[in-house]
Each structure stands twice: as structure tokens, then as C-alpha cells.
Amino acid sequence: VQLQASGGGLVQAGGTLRLSCAASGRTFSLYHMAWARQAPGKEREFVALISRTGSTYYADSVKGRFTISRDNAKNTEYLQMDSLKPEDTAVYYCAADLQYFGINHHQYTYWGQGTLVTISS
């Protein structure tokens, strides 16, 4: 599967953004999907995941502010980000895997190219 992330941009603290991740192919519904992010000078970290059946899980740092979802008819995964903070500034990556469903982002096989999110204070 090929992944294309989009939707990043510059917003003020407290604002919202919705990221999208479009997937190629006809088997999108079979993949577990996730978002990870990498802030400048830091390691990439897990943000959220959604299973092929719709179960979700969030990093503590975004719980209650971010919502992950998927639309299998559109082969697209979303990350709705509300109440954004300057510390959310990062390049956000979408990821997919047929078998792995967990918070260890290193286990995901397929990755999109990333979309930059910048939050100003």
C-alpha cells in the first residue's frame, strides 16, 4: 500500500487541523492504521492508532484532543487535532500494517511521506 499524508499547516495555539492519509489499493480496510510524529531534534513518537475493526488508542499527550478515524470507502485515514499546543509542532506521518496493531511505531511496515504541522504560541 502507498500512503499520502496531507492537511498540515500553520495554526495558532488552541486551533484545529485535520490531517488526511490517502491509501492506494483495494485492501485498505484490511490494514491497521496509525499516526506518528517527529518534532525537530526528537525521536519519532506514536500518536494514535485505529485497527481494521475501528478500535482506537491514543498517546497520553494527545488523548482527549485528537481523534483518529478511517473511511474505508474512501481509502482514507484521518487525524482530527483540536486544542493544539506549540508542543504538537512536528512532522506527522501516517503508517499502516496488515498484522501489527500497537503503539510501537517501528513495527509498522508502510509509511507516508509526512506533513508538517506548526503551532504558534
Secondary structure, 3 states (H helix, E strand, C coil): CCEEEECCEEEECCCCEEEEEEECCCCHHHCEEEEEEECCCCCCEEEEEECCCCCEEECCCCCCCEEEEEEHHHCEEEEEECCCCHHHCEEEEEEEECCCCCCCHHHCCEECCCEEEEEEC
